[in-house]
Amino acid sequence: MSAAEAGLAARLVGRDPALWPAGNVSANRLGWLEVPRRMAAESEDLASWAAGVEQSTVILLGMGGSSLGPAVLEAVRSTGGPGSGRRLVVCDTTDPATVAGLDFDDAFVLVSSKSGTTLEPNVLFAHAWSKLSDGSRFAAITDPDTPLADLAKERGFRRVFENPPDIGGRYSVLSYFGMVPAALMGYDVAALCERALAADLHEAVELGWEMGQAAKAGRDKVTVVVPPAFGAFGLWVEQLIAESTGKRGTGCVPVPTTEAEAGEDRHLVRIEPKEPADLAEQFYRFELAIPIAGHVLGIDPFDEPNVAESKANTNEVLAALPLPTLEEADPRSAVGWLREQVRPGDYVSLQAYLPFGQDEALEACRRRVRDALGGMAVTAGYGPRFLHSTGQLHKGGPNTVVAVQMVTGAAQPAVPIAGKPYDFGTLIAAQSIGDHKSLLDHGRRVLRVGVDDPAEIG
């Protein structure tokens, strides 16, 4: 039986909760189906508001679904996107060197958080406010009646965008969370929404059906191949796939890459965008596909049952300062350790708790480890960013992940956090320690190494 024969497309757009197991949270998570139409209707207002922002740089403070879509839209502008001249800087890390490098002199600040209670955006906002205590140069994107919404009104933010509450973070790129930054970058929001709605519903549902069936047959490494100019798309799609499907001991493992990678456990998906606006169609296409993959796998694609674990462990570490000392292996031993640990069907997760700006070195490290392991699926990402993305898969998915935690040994700038008894360096260290514990608690194989550069992994 195919997806079409099962009538899955009609059931999805009809919001049939029986597509997923009993007790699923779909009743308040399907607002993304209609949000492109709402954003298209509001596009003129968004463009007018964005035109009134005088600053040349926008700094977005957020995590996960609040930051990854905008990061993709900014990254692909060099391929011929809008030329408004207003640059977007996404800060979705607690790394002190990265935070210290933020320049607020000519910046407008977006604070993005669905719940308004997420630790990282809150401490990043505290830092931003200590540098720029002018509410007219801030805006917030959040759900209605959150602590962030209240704080934004109290501090006199230029505007508070209250997003429809029935949209989960990883499905929010075509809502205010993605379209407000897009408008500030000079994108035509109406055109983006029209491109999204042009996605072929039935083709997208078949994509999800095939992805789920492949995973059940052992081909669970979803290798998403994109042109090099659009490589940043992997940031967004890996969260959507991993956090939606990686639970209850099953899942699809996203492996975004710019070159085809073969293997018996691979399921290949190619996308071929030609211009930045094409990404809107791909955003919506995958949003339609992944809930169907969840249906095939018999899981709820809208919850995230394991995400809170590392957060709780981080809080425990911070409540018992000073930081504990964890053993760190020589990075030159990492590949040898991996060869001893990996089994057929495994994948490697390179987890870099390092300053931003090392993308090329991290990708080179990923490919080097992949080749050293005979073409095994290898993923790589910055911490703590991935804790709000692929982290759900690492803990809740199949026990096929072999993790290498990279933590910096270099001297870090002391960047205090207003109102906290710890600084950013202590926070990111606690996050790596908390996630290390969570991985071990789930019986995962993990090696912690001290590095200053991903090139040291060997």
C-alpha positions as CSV (number, residue, x, y, z in Angstrom):
1,M,0.0,0.0,0.0
2,S,1.3,3.4,-1.0
3,A,0.8,6.7,0.9
4,A,-1.7,7.7,-1.7
5,E,-3.6,4.4,-1.3
6,A,-3.7,5.0,2.4
7,G,-5.2,8.5,1.9
8,L,-2.5,10.0,4.1
9,A,-2.4,13.4,2.4
10,A,-6.1,14.0,3.0
11,R,-5.8,12.8,6.6
12,L,-2.8,15.1,7.3
13,V,-4.4,18.3,6.0
14,G,-7.6,17.2,7.7
15,R,-5.6,17.1,11.0
16,D,-6.5,13.6,11.8
17,P,-5.0,12.8,15.2
18,A,-5.4,9.1,14.5
19,L,-2.4,9.2,12.2
20,W,-0.2,9.0,15.3
21,P,-0.3,7.0,18.5
22,A,-2.9,7.6,21.2
23,G,-2.0,10.5,23.4
24,N,-0.1,12.4,20.7
25,V,0.1,16.2,21.0
26,S,-1.0,17.0,17.4
27,A,-4.2,18.8,18.6
28,N,-2.0,21.8,19.4
29,R,0.8,21.4,17.0
30,L,-0.6,21.6,13.4
31,G,-0.9,25.4,13.0
32,W,2.0,25.3,10.6
33,L,-0.3,23.8,7.9
34,E,-2.0,27.2,7.4
35,V,0.5,29.7,8.7
36,P,2.0,30.5,5.2
37,R,-1.3,32.0,4.2
38,R,-1.4,34.1,7.3
39,M,2.1,35.3,6.8
40,A,1.4,36.1,3.1
41,A,-1.6,38.3,4.3
42,E,0.7,40.1,6.7
43,S,3.6,40.5,4.3
44,E,3.0,44.2,3.6
45,D,2.9,45.0,7.3
46,L,6.1,43.0,7.9
47,A,7.9,44.8,5.1
48,S,6.7,48.2,6.3
49,W,7.8,47.5,9.8
50,A,11.2,46.1,8.7
51,A,11.8,49.2,6.6
52,G,11.5,51.3,9.7
53,V,14.4,49.6,11.4
54,E,17.4,51.9,11.0
55,Q,20.2,49.5,12.0
56,S,22.3,47.7,9.4
57,T,22.7,44.5,11.4
58,V,20.2,42.3,13.1
59,I,21.3,40.0,15.9
60,L,19.0,37.1,16.5
61,L,19.1,35.4,19.9
62,G,17.4,32.0,19.9
63,M,17.8,28.3,19.8
64,G,16.6,25.4,17.7
65,G,13.5,26.2,15.7
66,S,13.8,29.9,16.6
67,S,17.2,30.3,15.0
68,L,18.0,27.6,12.4
69,G,15.6,28.6,9.6
70,P,16.7,32.3,9.7
71,A,20.3,31.1,9.8
72,V,19.7,29.2,6.6
73,L,18.0,32.2,4.9
74,E,21.0,34.4,5.8
75,A,23.6,31.8,4.7
76,V,22.2,31.4,1.2
77,R,21.8,35.1,0.4
78,S,25.2,35.1,-1.3
79,T,23.7,32.9,-4.1
80,G,21.6,35.8,-5.3
81,G,19.1,36.6,-2.5
82,P,17.8,40.0,-1.5
83,G,20.3,42.8,-1.3
84,S,18.8,45.0,1.5
85,G,22.2,45.4,3.0
86,R,20.9,44.4,6.4
87,R,22.9,41.5,7.7
88,L,21.6,38.8,10.1
89,V,23.8,37.5,12.8
90,V,22.4,34.4,14.5
91,C,23.7,33.7,18.0
92,D,22.5,30.3,19.1
93,T,25.4,29.4,21.4
94,T,26.6,30.1,24.9
95,D,30.3,29.9,23.8
96,P,31.9,32.9,25.5
97,A,34.2,33.8,22.6
98,T,31.3,33.9,20.2
99,V,29.1,35.9,22.6
100,A,31.9,38.4,23.4
101,G,32.3,38.9,19.6
102,L,28.8,40.3,19.1
103,D,28.8,43.9,18.0
104,F,25.8,45.9,19.2
105,D,27.0,49.3,18.0
106,D,24.7,49.3,14.9
107,A,22.5,46.4,15.7
108,F,18.8,45.6,16.1
109,V,18.2,42.6,18.4
110,L,15.5,39.9,17.9
111,V,14.9,37.7,20.9
112,S,13.2,34.6,19.7
113,S,11.7,31.9,22.1
114,K,8.5,30.0,21.8
115,S,8.1,29.4,25.5
116,G,9.9,32.5,26.6
117,T,11.6,30.5,29.3
118,T,14.5,28.8,27.4
119,L,17.8,29.3,29.2
120,E,20.0,30.3,26.3
121,P,17.9,33.1,24.8
122,N,17.3,34.4,28.3
123,V,21.0,34.6,29.2
124,L,21.8,36.0,25.8
125,F,19.2,38.7,26.2
126,A,20.7,39.5,29.6
127,H,24.1,40.0,27.9
128,A,22.6,42.0,25.1
129,W,20.7,44.3,27.5
130,S,23.9,44.9,29.4
131,K,25.4,46.3,26.2
132,L,22.3,48.0,24.7
133,S,19.6,49.0,27.2
134,D,17.4,50.6,24.6
135,G,14.0,48.8,24.1
136,S,13.4,50.6,20.8
137,R,16.2,48.5,19.3
138,F,14.7,45.2,20.4
139,A,11.8,43.0,19.2
140,A,10.6,39.7,20.6
141,I,9.0,36.7,18.8
142,T,7.3,34.4,21.2
143,D,3.9,32.7,22.0
144,P,1.2,34.7,23.6
145,D,1.4,35.5,27.3
146,T,4.9,34.2,27.9
147,P,7.4,35.7,30.3
148,L,9.3,37.0,27.3
149,A,6.2,38.8,26.0
150,D,5.7,40.4,29.4
151,L,9.4,41.4,29.7
152,A,9.3,42.8,26.2
153,K,6.4,45.0,27.0
154,E,8.0,46.0,30.3
155,R,11.2,47.0,28.6
156,G,9.5,48.9,25.8
157,F,10.5,46.7,22.9
158,R,9.8,48.1,19.5
159,R,7.4,45.3,18.8
160,V,6.3,41.9,20.2
161,F,5.3,39.3,17.6
162,E,3.0,36.8,19.2
163,N,3.1,33.6,17.2
164,P,0.2,31.2,16.9
165,P,0.7,28.8,19.9
166,D,-0.2,25.7,17.9
167,I,3.1,25.6,16.1
168,G,6.1,23.7,17.5
169,G,9.5,25.2,17.2
170,R,10.9,23.0,14.5
171,Y,7.8,23.6,12.3
172,S,7.9,27.4,12.8
173,V,10.2,28.6,10.0
174,L,7.2,29.9,7.9
175,S,5.7,31.7,10.9
176,Y,6.9,34.9,12.6
177,F,10.0,33.0,13.8
178,G,11.3,32.8,10.2
179,M,9.4,35.5,8.4
180,V,10.2,38.4,10.7
181,P,14.0,37.8,10.2
182,A,13.3,37.3,6.5
183,A,11.6,40.6,6.2
184,L,14.5,42.3,8.0
185,M,16.9,40.7,5.5
186,G,14.9,42.0,2.6
187,Y,13.2,38.9,1.5
188,D,9.7,39.2,-0.1
189,V,7.7,37.4,2.5
190,A,4.7,37.0,0.3
191,A,6.8,35.4,-2.4
192,L,8.3,33.0,0.1
193,C,4.9,32.0,1.3
194,E,3.6,31.5,-2.2
195,R,6.6,29.3,-3.0
196,A,5.9,27.3,0.1
197,L,2.3,26.7,-0.7
198,A,3.3,25.6,-4.2
199,A,4.9,22.4,-2.7
200,D,3.3,19.3,-4.1
201,L,1.3,17.8,-1.1
202,H,1.1,14.3,-2.5
203,E,4.8,14.2,-3.5
204,A,5.8,15.4,0.0
205,V,3.6,12.8,1.6
206,E,5.2,10.1,-0.6
207,L,8.6,11.4,0.5
208,G,7.7,10.9,4.1
209,W,6.2,7.5,3.5
210,E,9.4,6.3,1.7
211,M,11.6,7.7,4.4
212,G,9.7,5.9,7.1
213,Q,9.6,2.6,5.2
214,A,13.3,2.9,4.5
215,A,14.1,3.3,8.2
216,K,12.0,0.3,9.0
217,A,14.0,-1.7,6.4
218,G,17.3,-0.7,8.0
219,R,18.1,2.3,5.7
220,D,17.6,4.9,8.4
221,K,20.4,7.2,7.5
222,V,18.5,9.9,5.6
223,T,21.3,11.4,3.5
224,V,20.0,14.8,2.3
225,V,22.2,16.0,-0.6
226,V,22.1,19.7,-1.4
227,P,24.2,21.9,-3.7
228,P,27.2,23.5,-1.9
229,A,25.7,27.0,-2.1
230,F,22.7,25.7,-0.1
231,G,24.6,23.6,2.3
232,A,23.2,25.5,5.3
233,F,19.8,23.9,4.6
234,G,21.2,20.9,6.5
235,L,21.0,22.9,9.8
236,W,17.3,23.2,9.5
237,V,16.3,19.8,8.0
238,E,18.4,17.8,10.5
239,Q,16.5,19.3,13.4
240,L,13.1,18.6,11.8
241,I,14.0,15.0,11.0
242,A,15.9,14.2,14.1
243,E,13.7,15.8,16.7
244,S,10.5,14.6,15.1
245,T,11.4,11.0,14.5
246,G,14.2,10.2,17.0
247,K,12.3,8.7,19.9
248,R,11.0,5.4,21.4
249,G,14.1,3.6,20.2
250,T,13.5,4.4,16.5
251,G,14.0,7.2,14.1
252,C,15.5,8.6,10.9
253,V,19.1,9.8,11.2
254,P,19.6,13.0,9.1
255,V,23.0,13.2,7.3
256,P,23.1,16.5,5.5
257,T,25.8,16.7,2.9
258,T,26.8,18.4,-0.3
259,E,28.0,15.2,-2.0
260,A,26.4,11.8,-2.4
261,E,27.3,9.3,0.2
262,A,26.6,5.6,-0.3
263,G,26.0,2.7,2.1
264,E,23.6,-0.1,2.8
265,D,22.0,1.9,5.6
266,R,21.5,5.0,3.5
267,H,18.3,6.5,2.1
268,L,19.2,9.2,-0.4
269,V,17.2,12.4,-0.8
270,R,18.3,15.0,-3.2
271,I,17.1,18.6,-3.3
272,E,18.1,21.1,-6.0
273,P,17.2,24.6,-5.2
274,K,18.3,27.2,-7.7
275,E,17.7,30.4,-5.7
276,P,17.1,31.3,-2.1
277,A,13.3,31.6,-2.4
278,D,13.3,27.9,-3.5
279,L,14.0,27.0,0.1
280,A,10.5,28.0,1.2
281,E,9.1,25.2,-0.9
282,Q,11.6,22.8,0.6
283,F,10.7,24.0,4.1
284,Y,7.1,23.2,3.6
285,R,7.7,20.0,1.6
286,F,9.7,18.5,4.5
287,E,7.2,19.8,7.1
288,L,4.5,17.8,5.2
289,A,6.8,14.8,4.8
290,I,8.1,14.2,8.3
291,P,4.8,13.7,10.1
292,I,4.1,11.0,7.6
293,A,7.4,9.4,8.4
294,G,6.3,9.5,12.0
295,H,3.1,7.8,11.1
296,V,5.0,5.0,9.4
297,L,7.3,4.6,12.4
298,G,4.4,4.7,14.9
299,I,5.7,7.7,16.9
300,D,4.4,11.2,17.7
301,P,6.3,13.5,15.5
302,F,5.4,16.6,17.5
303,D,6.7,15.8,21.0
304,E,10.3,15.7,22.3
305,P,10.3,13.4,25.3
306,N,14.1,13.5,25.9
307,V,15.0,17.1,25.3
308,A,14.6,18.1,28.9
309,E,17.1,15.6,30.2
310,S,20.3,17.5,29.3
311,K,18.7,20.7,30.5
312,A,18.0,19.1,33.9
313,N,21.5,17.7,34.1
314,T,22.9,21.1,33.3
315,N,20.9,22.7,36.1
316,E,22.2,20.1,38.5
317,V,25.8,20.8,37.5
318,L,25.3,24.6,37.9
319,A,23.6,24.1,41.3
320,A,26.7,22.2,42.6
321,L,29.5,24.5,41.4
322,P,32.5,24.3,41.0
323,L,32.4,22.2,37.9
324,P,33.4,18.6,38.1
325,T,36.4,17.4,36.1
326,L,35.7,14.9,33.4
327,E,38.4,12.7,31.8
328,E,39.4,14.0,28.4
329,A,41.2,11.7,25.9
330,D,43.9,12.7,23.4
331,P,42.1,13.9,20.2
332,R,44.6,11.9,18.2
333,S,43.1,8.7,19.6
334,A,39.5,9.5,18.5
335,V,39.5,7.6,15.2
336,G,41.2,4.6,16.8
337,W,38.6,4.6,19.5
338,L,35.8,4.9,17.0
339,R,37.1,1.9,15.0
340,E,36.9,-0.2,18.1
341,Q,33.4,1.0,19.0
342,V,31.4,1.2,15.8
343,R,29.3,-1.6,14.4
344,P,27.4,-2.0,11.1
345,G,24.4,0.3,11.2
346,D,25.9,2.8,13.6
347,Y,26.5,6.5,13.0
348,V,29.0,9.0,14.5
349,S,28.1,12.3,16.0
350,L,30.8,14.9,16.3
351,Q,29.8,17.3,19.0
352,A,31.8,20.5,18.9
353,Y,31.5,22.7,22.1
354,L,33.7,25.2,20.3
355,P,33.5,28.9,19.2
356,F,31.5,29.5,16.0
357,G,33.4,30.2,12.8
358,Q,34.9,26.8,12.4
359,D,32.4,25.4,9.9
360,E,34.9,24.4,7.2
361,A,37.2,22.8,9.7
362,L,34.3,20.9,11.3
363,E,33.0,19.7,7.9
364,A,36.6,18.6,6.9
365,C,36.7,16.7,10.2
366,R,33.4,15.0,9.4
367,R,34.6,13.9,6.0
368,R,37.9,12.7,7.4
369,V,36.2,10.6,10.0
370,R,33.7,9.3,7.5
371,D,36.4,8.2,5.1
372,A,38.5,6.6,7.9
373,L,35.5,4.5,8.9
374,G,34.8,3.2,5.4
375,G,32.0,5.7,4.5
376,M,30.0,5.3,7.7
377,A,27.4,8.0,8.3
378,V,29.0,10.9,10.3
379,T,27.2,14.0,11.5
380,A,28.7,17.1,13.0
381,G,27.4,20.1,14.9
382,Y,28.1,22.8,17.4
383,G,27.1,22.5,21.0
384,P,24.9,23.6,22.7
385,R,23.0,24.3,19.4
386,F,22.5,20.6,18.7
387,L,20.9,20.0,22.1
388,H,17.9,21.8,20.6
389,S,18.1,19.8,17.4
390,T,19.7,16.3,16.9
391,G,20.0,15.9,20.7
392,Q,16.6,14.3,20.9
393,L,17.7,11.6,18.4
394,H,20.9,10.9,20.3
395,K,19.0,10.0,23.5
396,G,15.6,8.9,22.2
397,G,16.5,7.2,18.9
398,P,18.1,3.8,18.3
399,N,21.3,3.0,20.3
400,T,23.4,3.4,17.2
401,V,25.0,6.7,17.9
402,V,28.7,6.9,18.8
403,A,29.5,10.4,20.1
404,V,32.7,12.3,20.2
405,Q,32.5,15.4,22.5
406,M,35.0,18.1,21.6
407,V,35.6,20.7,24.3
408,T,38.0,23.5,24.1
409,G,41.1,23.7,26.2
410,A,42.0,27.2,25.2
411,A,41.7,30.2,27.5
412,Q,38.2,31.7,27.2
413,P,37.1,35.3,27.7
414,A,35.3,35.9,31.0
415,V,31.8,37.0,29.9
416,P,29.5,37.5,32.9
417,I,25.8,36.8,32.8
418,A,23.7,39.4,34.6
419,G,21.8,38.0,37.5
420,K,23.6,34.6,37.4
421,P,26.4,33.3,39.7
422,Y,28.2,31.9,36.7
423,D,29.6,33.2,33.4
424,F,29.1,31.9,29.8
425,G,32.3,29.8,30.0
426,T,30.9,27.9,33.0
427,L,27.5,27.6,31.4
428,I,28.7,25.9,28.2
429,A,31.0,23.6,30.2
430,A,28.0,22.6,32.3
431,Q,26.0,22.0,29.2
432,S,28.6,19.6,27.8
433,I,28.9,17.8,31.1
434,G,25.1,17.6,31.5
435,D,24.7,16.1,28.0
436,H,27.6,13.7,28.6
437,K,25.8,12.3,31.6
438,S,22.5,12.1,29.6
439,L,24.2,10.1,26.9
440,L,25.8,7.7,29.4
441,D,22.5,7.3,31.2
442,H,21.0,6.0,28.0
443,G,23.9,3.6,27.5
444,R,25.4,5.6,24.6
445,R,29.1,5.3,23.6
446,V,30.8,8.6,24.1
447,L,34.4,9.9,24.1
448,R,35.3,13.3,25.4
449,V,38.4,15.0,23.9
450,G,40.0,18.4,24.5
451,V,40.7,20.3,21.3
452,D,41.3,23.8,20.0
453,D,40.7,22.9,16.4
454,P,38.7,20.1,14.8
455,A,41.8,19.3,12.7
456,E,43.3,17.7,15.8
457,I,40.8,14.8,15.6
458,G,42.7,11.9,14.2
